[in-house]
Amino acid sequence: MVTTTIVVDDPVDAYELFAVARDVLGLPRDGRWHLVDHGRVHMLQTLPEQGVGALASVHFPLTGGRHPGEPDAGIPGGYLLLAFTSDGGDPGTRRWHRDLASRAGSWLTSRRLRWTVSHADGPFTTGYAPHTPAAIR
């Protein structure tokens, strides 16, 4: 199994990001999906057997604020977590996951939202962080 996780460090609408994730996978925005209630955190998830090799899920706190992350799994907290999960772990699947993260990350970056990414359960690296302008002397 391969999971690629994006943690968004700025507020963003969970349903809008979920729509982007479905676009990235090539699924219709009005396609089949479900909402899972995990108490304080809810999850929007695509359904299997829709003709694509990955599921997309967006995890978000019900009351707003920051998602606590999953410290036991090494996942930092943020406003939202977006995950792409596939069976298998061959090099082609891993490359495809990098492409999925890149395409979703491009959408986040175009909105100047900070995000980090973990490819195939690896360490988290910065996807986008705005640069602080240097002081003019």
Secondary structure, 3 states (H helix, E strand, C coil): CEEEEEEECCCCCHHHHHHHHHHHHCCCCCCCEEEEEECCEEEEEECCCCCCCCEEEEEEECCCCCECCEHHHCECCECEEEEEEECCCCHHHHHHHHHHHHHHHHHHHHCCCCEEEECCCCCCEEEECCCCCCCCC
